[in-house]
């Protein structure tokens, strides 16, 4: 039970029918005012002692001091008991140093997504499945008021110098641990403030971990390792929540540590710990006045002037796709990126559309030549009905053929109907029986001809 509910129950059941707070029903507002007043006192304290928020005992003492003081003066009519004061103090502490009632969810490593739908619904994704979030008492997690949720939102967006209000009701942000946050408030959201938090592991998963999760097997991982080492340009495609960023990070760990790598992202999530000469670039949104925006496209162009061996773009969504393709075509082999698509073939259509978004009036044949020349391999991921993420396709992009980009599936995922159930799908990537036409990089790297699933992927003459 929240402090507001406790106060409401006490006041509404009071024997004194002349109690003005029982009649007016504004006690919840008064509790919010009390918490806000105490927070303001604490913020003034932090201006004198900048370490206060990091000193748990000192912070608790300060909160209790100001809570007692205000409870006995301005907010005396609330008649708070010691238990109610302790509950209020804990809520204030969580608002000051954590993320309120969702703080335990943010800290849990087994939760990958947190979805707040207004004040009364909080969902989480755990083990690939959505479920309601519950508090320690087994009750559905709820915010005490819309103001409490808005305070949480303000705490999230303030560090990145953003403000969310009716004039700017949609904001993208990130938490200190790198988790991606999207916020939508009224009037765009009819149900009140909506917050979606996409969490990422503190230590990124290596490919061995993805093998353990069943996303792919060792033989395919070894093939991908050689593709990265040989500097093939790879695009990772998939739908929302299919694990593109996680897979990109794991694949990027195959890049030799001696190279100079530039990463370009909307929200810095990649962690290439093995790269010594690493430069990380991140886009910047416009400020409150609508100025100062630095978009992805400008960063990709800037990265080309920084003498990279490879460029890793977190995700292409618009006109920066053209700059990425040009980077792949101008000596930056081995570059990696991701994109939203329903299949490997659909990824190529999406790239065409994104290049057109660049504003340059390029003819479709010229765009397709750029794509066919730049992209060599597409790895397509999917989220299965059992919640697992898997590699579903590995496709080679070939040259233009009668005006269309020719693609060949090297591997496709096949489900084993005898071993699969509604709870867990079983299957594996099977060789499609095709050979790779782009063999130059493989040979130049000095690798032996790849034999996967007992089938050679290079022409017999090689």
C-alpha positions as CSV (number, residue, x, y, z in Angstrom):
1,X,0.0,0.0,0.0
2,X,1.4,3.5,-0.9
3,X,1.5,6.3,1.6
4,X,-1.2,8.1,-0.4
5,X,-3.6,5.1,0.0
6,X,-2.8,4.8,3.7
7,X,-3.6,8.5,4.3
8,X,-6.7,8.3,2.2
9,X,-8.0,5.3,4.1
10,X,-7.3,7.0,7.4
11,X,-9.0,10.3,6.5
12,X,-12.0,8.8,4.8
13,X,-12.7,6.5,7.8
14,X,-12.2,9.2,10.3
15,X,-15.1,9.6,12.7
16,X,-15.0,13.4,12.5
17,X,-17.4,14.0,9.6
18,X,-16.5,17.7,9.7
19,X,-12.9,16.8,8.6
20,X,-12.4,19.2,5.6
21,X,-9.7,16.8,4.1
22,X,-12.1,13.9,4.2
23,X,-14.7,15.9,2.3
24,X,-12.4,17.5,-0.2
25,X,-10.4,14.4,-1.2
26,X,-7.2,16.4,-1.9
27,X,-5.1,14.5,0.6
28,X,-3.1,12.7,-2.2
29,X,-2.1,16.2,-3.4
30,X,-1.0,17.1,0.1
31,X,1.1,14.0,0.4
32,X,2.7,14.8,-3.0
33,X,3.4,18.4,-1.8
34,X,5.0,17.0,1.4
35,X,7.3,14.8,-0.6
36,X,8.1,17.6,-3.0
37,X,8.9,20.0,-0.2
38,X,11.3,17.5,1.5
39,X,13.0,16.8,-1.9
40,X,13.6,20.5,-2.3
41,X,15.2,20.7,1.1
42,X,17.5,17.8,0.2
43,X,18.4,19.4,-3.1
44,X,19.5,22.5,-1.3
45,X,21.6,20.3,1.0
46,X,23.3,18.7,-2.0
47,X,24.4,22.1,-3.2
48,X,26.5,22.3,0.0
49,X,27.4,18.6,0.1
50,X,27.6,17.2,-3.3
51,X,28.3,13.7,-1.9
52,X,25.1,13.6,0.1
53,X,23.1,11.4,-2.4
54,X,26.0,8.9,-2.3
55,X,26.0,8.7,1.5
56,X,23.1,6.5,2.4
57,X,23.1,7.1,6.2
58,X,23.5,10.8,5.9
59,X,20.8,11.0,3.2
60,X,18.4,9.0,5.3
61,X,19.0,11.2,8.3
62,X,18.5,14.4,6.3
63,X,15.2,13.1,4.8
64,X,13.9,12.1,8.2
65,X,14.9,15.5,9.7
66,X,13.0,17.5,7.1
67,X,10.1,15.1,7.0
68,X,9.5,15.4,10.8
69,X,9.9,19.2,10.5
70,X,7.4,19.6,7.7
71,X,5.0,17.0,9.2
72,X,4.8,19.1,12.4
73,X,4.3,22.4,10.7
74,X,2.9,22.9,7.2
75,X,1.5,19.3,6.9
76,X,0.3,18.8,10.4
77,X,-3.3,17.9,9.3
78,X,-2.0,14.7,7.7
79,X,-1.4,13.2,11.2
80,X,1.3,10.9,10.0
81,X,2.2,8.0,12.2
82,X,5.8,6.8,12.6
83,X,5.2,3.9,10.2
84,X,3.7,6.3,7.6
85,X,6.7,8.6,8.0
86,X,9.1,5.7,7.4
87,X,7.1,4.7,4.3
88,X,7.1,8.3,3.0
89,X,10.9,8.6,3.8
90,X,11.6,5.5,1.8
91,X,9.6,6.7,-1.2
92,X,11.5,10.1,-1.1
93,X,14.8,8.3,-0.9
94,X,13.9,6.1,-3.9
95,X,12.9,9.2,-5.8
96,X,16.1,10.9,-5.0
97,X,18.7,8.2,-5.7
98,X,16.9,5.4,-7.6
99,X,14.1,5.0,-10.1
100,X,11.2,4.8,-7.6
101,X,9.1,1.6,-7.6
102,X,10.8,0.3,-10.7
103,X,14.3,0.6,-9.2
104,X,14.4,-3.2,-8.4
105,X,13.4,-4.0,-11.9
106,X,16.1,-1.8,-13.4
107,X,18.7,-3.6,-11.3
108,X,17.5,-7.2,-12.2
109,X,19.7,-8.8,-14.9
110,X,17.0,-11.3,-15.9
111,X,14.6,-8.5,-17.0
112,X,15.3,-7.2,-20.6
113,X,12.5,-4.7,-21.0
114,X,10.3,-2.6,-18.7
115,X,7.0,-1.1,-20.1
116,X,5.1,1.4,-18.0
117,X,1.6,2.0,-19.3
118,X,0.4,4.9,-17.2
119,X,0.2,4.7,-13.5
120,X,-1.6,1.4,-13.1
121,X,0.2,-1.1,-15.4
122,X,3.9,-2.1,-15.4
123,X,4.9,-5.0,-17.7
124,X,8.3,-6.6,-18.0
125,X,10.0,-8.9,-20.5
126,X,11.6,-11.9,-18.8
127,X,13.0,-14.9,-20.7
128,X,11.5,-13.5,-23.9
129,X,8.0,-13.4,-22.5
130,X,5.8,-10.4,-21.3
131,X,4.3,-10.5,-17.9
132,X,2.9,-8.1,-15.3
133,X,5.4,-6.7,-12.7
134,X,4.6,-7.4,-9.0
135,X,5.9,-5.8,-5.8
136,X,7.3,-7.6,-2.8
137,X,3.8,-8.3,-1.5
138,X,2.7,-10.0,-4.7
139,X,0.5,-7.1,-5.8
140,X,0.7,-5.6,-9.3
141,X,3.2,-2.8,-9.4
142,X,1.5,0.7,-9.6
143,X,2.5,4.3,-9.2
144,X,0.8,6.3,-6.4
145,X,0.0,9.1,-8.8
146,X,0.7,10.5,-12.2
147,X,3.0,13.1,-10.6
148,X,5.1,10.3,-9.2
149,X,5.6,8.9,-12.6
150,X,6.3,12.3,-14.1
151,X,9.0,12.8,-11.4
152,X,10.6,9.6,-12.5
153,X,10.5,10.7,-16.2
154,X,12.1,14.1,-15.2
155,X,14.9,12.3,-13.4
156,X,15.6,10.2,-16.5
157,X,15.6,13.0,-19.1
158,X,17.3,15.7,-17.0
159,X,20.9,14.3,-17.3
160,X,20.7,14.5,-21.1
161,X,19.5,18.1,-21.0
162,X,16.0,17.2,-22.3
163,X,12.6,18.4,-21.1
164,X,9.4,16.6,-21.8
165,X,6.1,18.6,-21.7
166,X,3.0,19.1,-23.8
167,X,5.0,21.0,-26.5
168,X,7.5,18.2,-26.7
169,X,5.7,15.0,-25.5
170,X,8.1,12.4,-27.1
171,X,11.6,12.0,-25.8
172,X,14.3,9.3,-26.3
173,X,16.9,9.0,-23.5
174,X,19.1,6.5,-21.8
175,X,19.9,5.4,-18.2
176,X,23.4,5.6,-16.8
177,X,23.9,1.9,-17.4
178,X,23.2,2.4,-21.2
179,X,19.6,1.2,-21.1
180,X,17.5,2.8,-23.9
181,X,14.4,4.8,-22.8
182,X,11.5,6.1,-24.8
183,X,9.0,8.5,-23.1
184,X,5.5,9.5,-24.4
185,X,3.2,11.7,-22.3
186,X,-0.1,13.5,-22.8
187,X,-1.6,14.7,-25.1
188,X,0.0,12.2,-27.5
189,X,-0.6,9.3,-25.0
190,X,-4.2,9.0,-24.0
191,X,-3.5,6.7,-21.0
192,X,-1.0,9.0,-19.3
193,X,2.8,8.8,-19.3
194,X,4.2,5.8,-21.2
195,X,7.8,4.7,-20.5
196,X,9.6,1.9,-22.3
197,X,13.0,0.9,-21.1
198,X,15.1,-1.5,-23.2
199,X,17.8,-2.9,-21.0
200,X,21.2,-4.3,-22.1
201,X,23.5,-6.6,-20.1
202,X,26.2,-4.7,-18.1
203,X,28.8,-7.1,-19.7
204,X,27.9,-7.7,-23.3
205,X,27.2,-11.3,-24.4
206,X,30.1,-12.8,-26.4
207,X,29.2,-15.2,-29.2
208,X,29.8,-18.2,-26.9
209,X,26.9,-17.0,-24.8
210,X,24.6,-16.7,-27.8
211,X,25.6,-20.2,-28.7
212,X,24.6,-21.3,-25.2
213,X,21.2,-19.5,-25.6
214,X,20.6,-21.4,-28.9
215,X,20.8,-18.4,-31.2
216,X,23.3,-20.3,-33.4
217,X,25.8,-23.2,-33.2
218,X,29.6,-23.3,-33.0
219,X,30.0,-24.2,-36.7
220,X,28.1,-21.2,-37.9
221,X,29.8,-18.9,-35.3
222,X,33.2,-20.0,-36.6
223,X,32.0,-19.2,-40.2
224,X,31.0,-15.7,-39.1
225,X,34.3,-15.2,-37.3
226,X,36.2,-15.8,-40.5
227,X,33.8,-13.5,-42.4
228,X,34.6,-10.6,-40.0
229,X,38.3,-11.4,-39.9
230,X,38.3,-11.4,-43.8
231,X,36.6,-8.0,-43.7
232,X,33.3,-8.8,-45.4
233,X,30.7,-6.0,-45.0
234,X,27.9,-7.4,-42.9
235,X,24.4,-6.1,-42.3
236,X,22.4,-7.6,-39.4
237,X,18.6,-7.4,-40.0
238,X,15.6,-8.4,-37.9
239,X,12.4,-7.1,-36.4
240,X,12.0,-5.2,-33.1
241,X,13.3,-7.1,-30.1
242,X,15.0,-9.7,-32.3
243,X,18.4,-9.1,-30.6
244,X,20.2,-7.1,-33.4
245,X,22.2,-4.9,-31.1
246,X,23.2,-7.8,-28.9
247,X,24.3,-9.8,-31.9
248,X,26.1,-6.8,-33.5
249,X,28.1,-6.4,-30.2
250,X,29.0,-10.1,-30.2
251,X,30.0,-10.1,-33.9
252,X,32.1,-7.0,-33.3
253,X,34.2,-8.8,-30.7
254,X,35.6,-10.8,-33.7
255,X,37.3,-7.6,-35.0
256,X,41.1,-7.7,-34.5
257,X,42.1,-5.6,-31.5
258,X,44.9,-3.9,-33.5
259,X,42.5,-2.0,-35.8
260,X,41.1,1.5,-35.4
261,X,37.3,1.3,-35.0
262,X,34.7,4.1,-35.1
263,X,31.3,3.4,-33.7
264,X,28.3,5.6,-34.5
265,X,25.1,5.2,-32.5
266,X,21.9,7.0,-31.6
267,X,22.4,5.8,-28.0
268,X,25.8,4.4,-27.1
269,X,25.2,0.7,-26.4
270,X,28.1,-1.1,-28.1
271,X,31.0,-2.2,-25.8
272,X,34.0,-3.4,-27.8
273,X,36.3,-4.1,-25.0
274,X,39.0,-5.8,-27.0
275,X,39.6,-2.7,-29.2
276,X,42.4,-0.4,-27.9
277,X,42.0,2.3,-30.7
278,X,38.3,2.8,-30.3
279,X,36.3,6.0,-30.9
280,X,32.7,6.1,-29.9
281,X,30.3,8.7,-31.5
282,X,26.8,9.4,-30.4
283,X,24.0,11.5,-31.9
284,X,22.7,14.6,-30.0
285,X,19.1,15.6,-30.1
286,X,18.0,19.2,-30.4
287,X,17.9,21.3,-27.2
288,X,14.8,22.9,-25.8
289,X,15.1,25.8,-28.3
290,X,15.2,23.2,-31.1
291,X,18.9,23.8,-31.9
292,X,22.1,21.9,-31.6
293,X,21.0,18.6,-33.1
294,X,23.8,16.3,-34.5
295,X,22.1,13.6,-36.6
296,X,23.5,10.1,-37.4
297,X,24.2,11.1,-41.0
298,X,26.6,13.9,-39.9
299,X,28.4,11.5,-37.6
300,X,28.9,8.9,-40.3
301,X,30.4,11.5,-42.6
302,X,32.6,12.7,-39.8
303,X,33.8,9.2,-39.0
304,X,35.1,8.8,-42.6
305,X,37.6,11.7,-41.8
306,X,38.9,10.0,-38.7
307,X,41.0,7.3,-40.5
308,X,38.9,4.3,-39.4
309,X,39.8,0.7,-40.5
310,X,36.1,-0.1,-40.0
311,X,33.0,1.8,-39.1
312,X,30.3,0.1,-36.9
313,X,26.9,1.8,-37.1
314,X,24.5,0.8,-34.4
315,X,21.4,1.0,-36.7
316,X,20.6,2.7,-40.0
317,X,17.2,4.2,-40.1
318,X,17.3,7.0,-42.7
319,X,19.6,9.0,-45.1
320,X,22.7,7.8,-43.2
321,X,22.3,4.5,-45.1
322,X,23.8,6.2,-48.2
323,X,26.9,7.4,-46.3
324,X,27.3,3.9,-44.8
325,X,27.2,2.3,-48.2
326,X,29.8,4.8,-49.5
327,X,32.0,4.0,-46.5
328,X,31.8,0.3,-47.4
329,X,32.6,1.2,-51.0
330,X,35.6,3.5,-50.3
331,X,38.1,1.3,-48.5
332,X,36.4,0.7,-45.2
333,X,35.9,-3.0,-45.7
334,X,34.6,-5.0,-42.8
335,X,32.1,-2.4,-41.7
336,X,29.0,-3.6,-39.7
337,X,25.5,-2.2,-39.1
338,X,22.0,-3.3,-38.3
339,X,18.5,-2.5,-39.7
340,X,14.9,-3.3,-39.2
341,X,13.5,-5.8,-41.8
342,X,11.4,-8.9,-42.0
343,X,13.8,-10.9,-44.1
344,X,17.2,-10.6,-45.8
345,X,15.6,-9.7,-49.1
346,X,13.4,-7.1,-47.4
347,X,16.5,-5.5,-45.8
348,X,17.7,-4.7,-49.3
349,X,14.4,-3.0,-50.1
350,X,14.7,-1.1,-46.9
351,X,18.2,0.1,-47.8
352,X,16.8,1.4,-51.1
353,X,14.1,3.4,-49.3
354,X,16.6,4.8,-46.7
355,X,19.0,6.0,-49.4
356,X,16.0,7.8,-51.1
357,X,15.5,9.5,-47.7
358,X,18.9,11.1,-48.0
359,X,17.4,13.8,-50.2
360,X,19.6,13.0,-53.2
361,X,17.6,12.2,-56.4
362,X,19.5,9.1,-57.3
363,X,18.0,6.7,-59.9
364,X,17.0,3.3,-58.5
365,X,19.5,1.4,-60.7
366,X,22.4,3.6,-59.3
367,X,21.2,2.9,-55.7
368,X,21.0,-0.8,-56.3
369,X,24.5,-0.8,-57.8
370,X,25.7,0.9,-54.6
371,X,24.0,-1.7,-52.4
372,X,25.2,-4.7,-54.4
373,X,28.7,-3.4,-54.4
374,X,28.8,-2.5,-50.7
375,X,26.8,-5.2,-48.8
376,X,28.2,-8.7,-49.0
377,X,26.5,-10.7,-46.2
378,X,23.1,-10.3,-44.5
379,X,22.6,-12.1,-41.2
380,X,18.8,-12.1,-40.4
381,X,17.6,-12.6,-36.9
382,X,14.1,-13.5,-35.6
383,X,12.3,-13.7,-32.3
384,X,10.4,-17.0,-32.1
385,X,7.1,-17.7,-30.5
386,X,8.8,-19.3,-27.5
387,X,10.6,-16.0,-26.8
388,X,14.0,-17.1,-28.0
389,X,16.1,-15.2,-30.6
390,X,17.8,-17.1,-33.4
391,X,19.7,-16.6,-36.6
392,X,17.2,-17.5,-39.3
393,X,19.2,-16.6,-42.5
394,X,22.7,-16.0,-43.7
395,X,22.4,-14.6,-47.2
396,X,25.1,-13.6,-49.7
397,X,24.4,-10.4,-51.7
398,X,25.6,-10.7,-55.3
399,X,25.7,-8.4,-58.3
400,X,22.8,-6.8,-60.3
401,X,21.0,-9.2,-62.6
402,X,18.5,-7.7,-65.0
403,X,18.2,-4.6,-62.7
404,X,17.5,-6.6,-59.6
405,X,20.0,-7.4,-56.8
406,X,20.7,-11.1,-56.7
407,X,20.8,-12.8,-53.4
408,X,21.5,-16.4,-52.4
409,X,20.7,-18.0,-49.0
410,X,23.8,-19.8,-47.7
411,X,21.9,-21.0,-44.6
412,X,18.3,-21.1,-43.4
413,X,16.8,-22.1,-40.1
414,X,14.7,-25.2,-40.1
415,X,12.6,-26.3,-37.2
416,X,12.7,-29.9,-36.0
417,X,9.0,-30.8,-35.7
418,X,9.7,-33.9,-33.7
419,X,11.7,-32.2,-31.0
420,X,9.8,-28.8,-30.9
421,X,6.9,-28.0,-28.6
422,X,4.8,-25.0,-27.9
423,X,7.1,-24.2,-25.0
424,X,10.4,-24.6,-26.8
425,X,11.3,-24.6,-30.5
426,X,14.2,-26.8,-31.7
427,X,16.0,-26.6,-35.0
428,X,19.2,-25.4,-36.6
429,X,20.6,-23.5,-39.6
430,X,20.9,-25.8,-42.5
431,X,23.1,-25.3,-45.6
432,X,21.1,-24.3,-48.6
433,X,23.6,-26.0,-50.9
434,X,24.9,-22.8,-52.5
435,X,28.5,-21.6,-52.8
436,X,29.8,-18.1,-52.2
437,X,30.6,-16.1,-55.3
438,X,32.6,-13.4,-53.5
439,X,35.7,-15.4,-52.6
440,X,38.4,-12.8,-53.0
441,X,38.5,-11.6,-49.4
442,X,38.4,-15.1,-48.0
443,X,41.4,-16.1,-50.2
444,X,43.3,-12.9,-49.4
445,X,43.0,-13.6,-45.7
446,X,44.7,-17.0,-46.2
447,X,41.8,-19.0,-44.8
448,X,41.1,-22.6,-45.9
449,X,37.9,-23.1,-48.0
450,X,35.0,-23.2,-45.5
451,X,33.2,-26.6,-45.2
452,X,30.0,-26.2,-43.2
453,X,27.5,-29.0,-42.6
454,X,29.9,-31.2,-44.8
455,X,29.4,-28.8,-47.8
456,X,32.1,-26.6,-49.2
457,X,31.0,-23.0,-49.6
458,X,33.6,-22.2,-52.2
459,X,33.7,-23.2,-55.8
460,X,35.5,-26.6,-56.4
461,X,38.1,-24.9,-58.5
462,X,39.3,-22.9,-55.5
